[in-house]
Amino acid sequence: MPLRPGRCYRSPGTPPYTRKEYAPGAPNSKITKFHFGSANATFVHKMDLVVTTPGQVRHNSLESTRMTIHKILSTLGEENYFFKVRKYPHQILRENKMMAFAGADRMQQGMRLSFGKPTGLAARVKKGDVVFTVAVNDGGFESAMQALRIAQAKFPLPTLIISRNGSERVTK
C-alpha cells in the first residue's frame, strides 16, 4: 500500500507517541547520518533553514531534502563545507488501514479514531526551529544558497534561509 500524502500528518493533532519500546513494529529512521563535511574547520558563512510555522515533517521528507542539499554541497569538496541535520524524527506515525477499492465504503465501516499501526516517523517542529545548518567559506556561498533554496521547495512547511557572516541577513 503506498504512503499517504504528507498533508495527512503535517499538523500534530495527536499526543506525542515516541517510545519505540512500547510500539512493536515501529520503523527505523531513513536518516542515518546527520553530519557531513569538515566539522573542525572554521567557516565564514553560516546558513540555517528555519521553519516559520509549527508542524510535523516525515522522515522520508527530511531524508530527501538532506540528499538534495548534500548532493549540491559535495561538489565543493569534503573539506570546504559543513552540513548538519538538526532535527531527529522521534514521533511515531500511526495509520488505520482501510480497504481501497470500489464498494469498500459499504463493506467497511471501521472504527472511528482507532489507534492504528506504526507506519513511519516524523519530527515535530515549532516556529523558529532550525532544521538544517550549512557552513561554507566565500567560494561556496552561492552553491550553499542554491542548495538551501532547492531545499525550501522540497520541504513540506514554509521556511526561511537565515545567513550569518558577521552581519545578520535574512533571505526569503
C-alpha positions as a Markdown table, in Angstrom:
| # | Residue | x | y | z |
|---|---|---|---|---|
| 1 | Met | 0.0 | 0.0 | 0.0 |
| 2 | Pro | 1.5 | 3.4 | -0.9 |
| 3 | Leu | 2.3 | 6.2 | 1.5 |
| 4 | Arg | -0.5 | 8.6 | 2.4 |
| 5 | Pro | 0.1 | 12.2 | 1.3 |
| 6 | Gly | 2.2 | 14.4 | 3.7 |
| 7 | Arg | -0.8 | 16.6 | 4.4 |
| 8 | Cys | -2.3 | 13.8 | 6.4 |
| 9 | Tyr | 0.5 | 14.1 | 9.0 |
| 10 | Arg | 1.5 | 17.8 | 8.7 |
| 11 | Ser | -0.3 | 19.1 | 11.8 |
| 12 | Pro | 0.4 | 17.4 | 15.1 |
| 13 | Gly | -3.2 | 16.6 | 16.2 |
| 14 | Thr | -2.3 | 13.7 | 18.5 |
| 15 | Pro | -0.3 | 13.5 | 21.7 |
| 16 | Pro | 3.4 | 12.6 | 21.3 |
| 17 | Tyr | 4.0 | 8.9 | 20.6 |
| 18 | Thr | 7.7 | 8.4 | 20.8 |
| 19 | Arg | 8.5 | 5.3 | 22.9 |
| 20 | Lys | 9.7 | 2.7 | 20.5 |
| 21 | Glu | 9.9 | 0.0 | 23.2 |
| 22 | Tyr | 6.1 | 0.2 | 23.5 |
| 23 | Ala | 5.4 | 0.3 | 19.8 |
| 24 | Pro | 6.1 | -3.1 | 18.2 |
| 25 | Gly | 6.9 | -2.7 | 14.5 |
| 26 | Ala | 8.0 | 0.9 | 14.7 |
| 27 | Pro | 10.2 | 1.6 | 11.6 |
| 28 | Asn | 13.7 | 2.9 | 11.8 |
| 29 | Ser | 14.5 | 6.4 | 10.6 |
| 30 | Lys | 15.5 | 6.8 | 7.0 |
| 31 | Ile | 18.2 | 9.4 | 8.0 |
| 32 | Thr | 21.3 | 7.5 | 9.1 |
| 33 | Lys | 23.9 | 10.3 | 9.0 |
| 34 | Phe | 23.5 | 13.8 | 10.4 |
| 35 | His | 26.9 | 15.5 | 10.0 |
| 36 | Phe | 28.7 | 16.0 | 6.6 |
| 37 | Gly | 31.9 | 17.7 | 5.6 |
| 38 | Ser | 34.6 | 19.1 | 7.8 |
| 39 | Ala | 33.3 | 19.7 | 11.3 |
| 40 | Asn | 36.6 | 21.0 | 12.8 |
| 41 | Ala | 37.2 | 23.8 | 10.2 |
| 42 | Thr | 36.2 | 27.4 | 10.7 |
| 43 | Phe | 33.9 | 28.9 | 8.1 |
| 44 | Val | 33.0 | 32.5 | 7.2 |
| 45 | His | 29.3 | 32.0 | 6.3 |
| 46 | Lys | 26.7 | 30.1 | 8.3 |
| 47 | Met | 23.3 | 29.5 | 6.9 |
| 48 | Asp | 20.2 | 28.0 | 8.6 |
| 49 | Leu | 17.0 | 26.7 | 7.2 |
| 50 | Val | 14.4 | 27.9 | 9.7 |
| 51 | Val | 10.7 | 26.8 | 9.9 |
| 52 | Thr | 8.2 | 29.6 | 10.1 |
| 53 | Thr | 5.1 | 27.6 | 11.1 |
| 54 | Pro | 4.7 | 24.7 | 13.5 |
| 55 | Gly | 4.0 | 21.2 | 12.2 |
| 56 | Gln | 5.4 | 17.7 | 11.6 |
| 57 | Val | 7.9 | 16.6 | 8.9 |
| 58 | Arg | 8.1 | 12.9 | 7.9 |
| 59 | His | 11.4 | 11.2 | 7.9 |
| 60 | Asn | 11.3 | 10.5 | 4.2 |
| 61 | Ser | 10.8 | 14.2 | 3.5 |
| 62 | Leu | 13.8 | 15.1 | 5.8 |
| 63 | Glu | 15.9 | 12.4 | 4.0 |
| 64 | Ser | 15.1 | 13.6 | 0.5 |
| 65 | Thr | 15.8 | 17.2 | 1.4 |
| 66 | Arg | 19.1 | 16.1 | 3.1 |
| 67 | Met | 20.1 | 14.2 | 0.0 |
| 68 | Thr | 19.4 | 17.2 | -2.2 |
| 69 | Ile | 21.5 | 19.6 | -0.1 |
| 70 | His | 24.4 | 17.2 | 0.3 |
| 71 | Lys | 24.5 | 16.4 | -3.5 |
| 72 | Ile | 25.0 | 20.1 | -4.3 |
| 73 | Leu | 27.4 | 20.8 | -1.4 |
| 74 | Ser | 29.6 | 17.7 | -2.2 |
| 75 | Thr | 30.7 | 19.4 | -5.5 |
| 76 | Leu | 32.6 | 21.9 | -3.3 |
| 77 | Gly | 34.8 | 19.2 | -1.8 |
| 78 | Glu | 34.6 | 17.4 | 1.6 |
| 79 | Glu | 36.8 | 19.9 | 3.4 |
| 80 | Asn | 35.1 | 23.1 | 2.1 |
| 81 | Tyr | 31.8 | 22.8 | 3.9 |
| 82 | Phe | 30.0 | 21.6 | 7.0 |
| 83 | Phe | 26.4 | 20.4 | 6.8 |
| 84 | Lys | 24.2 | 19.3 | 9.8 |
| 85 | Val | 20.7 | 17.9 | 10.1 |
| 86 | Arg | 19.4 | 19.4 | 13.3 |
| 87 | Lys | 16.1 | 17.6 | 13.7 |
| 88 | Tyr | 15.6 | 13.9 | 14.5 |
| 89 | Pro | 12.3 | 12.1 | 13.8 |
| 90 | His | 11.1 | 10.8 | 17.1 |
| 91 | Gln | 7.3 | 10.9 | 16.6 |
| 92 | Ile | 5.8 | 7.5 | 15.5 |
| 93 | Leu | 3.1 | 7.9 | 12.9 |
| 94 | Arg | 0.2 | 5.5 | 13.0 |
| 95 | Glu | -2.2 | 4.6 | 10.3 |
| 96 | Asn | -5.5 | 2.7 | 10.4 |
| 97 | Lys | -5.5 | 0.6 | 7.2 |
| 98 | Met | -8.7 | 0.9 | 5.2 |
| 99 | Met | -9.8 | -1.0 | 2.1 |
| 100 | Ala | -9.4 | 0.9 | -1.1 |
| 101 | Phe | -11.5 | -0.5 | -3.9 |
| 102 | Ala | -14.9 | 0.0 | -5.4 |
| 103 | Gly | -17.7 | -0.6 | -2.9 |
| 104 | Ala | -15.3 | -0.5 | 0.1 |
| 105 | Asp | -17.4 | 2.2 | 1.8 |
| 106 | Arg | -20.3 | -0.2 | 2.0 |
| 107 | Met | -18.3 | -3.1 | 3.2 |
| 108 | Gln | -16.1 | -1.5 | 5.8 |
| 109 | Gln | -17.5 | 0.9 | 8.4 |
| 110 | Gly | -14.3 | 0.9 | 10.5 |
| 111 | Met | -13.8 | 2.2 | 13.9 |
| 112 | Arg | -13.7 | 6.0 | 14.5 |
| 113 | Leu | -10.4 | 7.3 | 15.9 |
| 114 | Ser | -8.8 | 3.9 | 16.0 |
| 115 | Phe | -5.2 | 3.6 | 17.3 |
| 116 | Gly | -3.6 | 2.2 | 14.1 |
| 117 | Lys | -0.3 | 0.5 | 13.4 |
| 118 | Pro | 3.1 | 2.3 | 13.1 |
| 119 | Thr | 3.9 | 3.3 | 9.6 |
| 120 | Gly | 6.6 | 5.9 | 9.8 |
| 121 | Leu | 8.4 | 8.6 | 11.8 |
| 122 | Ala | 8.1 | 12.3 | 12.0 |
| 123 | Ala | 10.0 | 15.3 | 13.5 |
| 124 | Arg | 7.8 | 17.8 | 15.3 |
| 125 | Val | 9.0 | 21.4 | 14.7 |
| 126 | Lys | 8.0 | 24.7 | 16.2 |
| 127 | Lys | 8.1 | 28.1 | 14.7 |
| 128 | Gly | 11.7 | 29.3 | 14.6 |
| 129 | Asp | 13.3 | 25.8 | 14.8 |
| 130 | Val | 16.5 | 25.3 | 12.7 |
| 131 | Val | 16.2 | 22.2 | 10.6 |
| 132 | Phe | 19.4 | 22.3 | 8.5 |
| 133 | Thr | 22.7 | 24.2 | 9.0 |
| 134 | Val | 25.3 | 24.8 | 6.4 |
| 135 | Ala | 28.7 | 26.5 | 6.9 |
| 136 | Val | 30.9 | 27.5 | 4.0 |
| 137 | Asn | 33.7 | 29.9 | 3.0 |
| 138 | Asp | 33.3 | 32.7 | 0.4 |
| 139 | Gly | 33.9 | 30.4 | -2.5 |
| 140 | Gly | 30.9 | 28.1 | -1.7 |
| 141 | Phe | 28.4 | 30.8 | -0.6 |
| 142 | Glu | 26.4 | 30.7 | -3.9 |
| 143 | Ser | 26.3 | 26.9 | -4.0 |
| 144 | Ala | 25.1 | 26.7 | -0.4 |
| 145 | Met | 22.4 | 29.3 | -1.1 |
| 146 | Gln | 21.3 | 27.4 | -4.2 |
| 147 | Ala | 21.2 | 24.2 | -2.2 |
| 148 | Leu | 19.0 | 25.7 | 0.6 |
| 149 | Arg | 16.7 | 27.4 | -2.0 |
| 150 | Ile | 16.1 | 24.0 | -3.6 |
| 151 | Ala | 15.6 | 22.5 | -0.1 |
| 152 | Gln | 12.9 | 25.2 | 0.6 |
| 153 | Ala | 11.0 | 24.0 | -2.4 |
| 154 | Lys | 11.2 | 20.3 | -1.3 |
| 155 | Phe | 10.3 | 21.0 | 2.3 |
| 156 | Pro | 6.7 | 20.5 | 3.3 |
| 157 | Leu | 6.5 | 23.5 | 5.6 |
| 158 | Pro | 7.2 | 27.2 | 4.9 |
| 159 | Thr | 10.8 | 28.1 | 5.7 |
| 160 | Leu | 13.4 | 31.0 | 5.7 |
| 161 | Ile | 17.1 | 31.0 | 5.0 |
| 162 | Ile | 19.0 | 32.9 | 7.6 |
| 163 | Ser | 22.5 | 33.7 | 6.6 |
| 164 | Arg | 25.2 | 35.0 | 9.0 |
| 165 | Asn | 28.7 | 36.2 | 8.2 |
| 166 | Gly | 29.3 | 38.8 | 11.0 |
| 167 | Ser | 26.2 | 40.8 | 9.9 |
| 168 | Glu | 22.7 | 39.4 | 10.2 |
| 169 | Arg | 20.9 | 38.9 | 6.8 |
| 170 | Val | 17.6 | 37.2 | 6.2 |
| 171 | Thr | 16.6 | 35.8 | 2.7 |
| 172 | Lys | 13.1 | 34.7 | 1.8 |
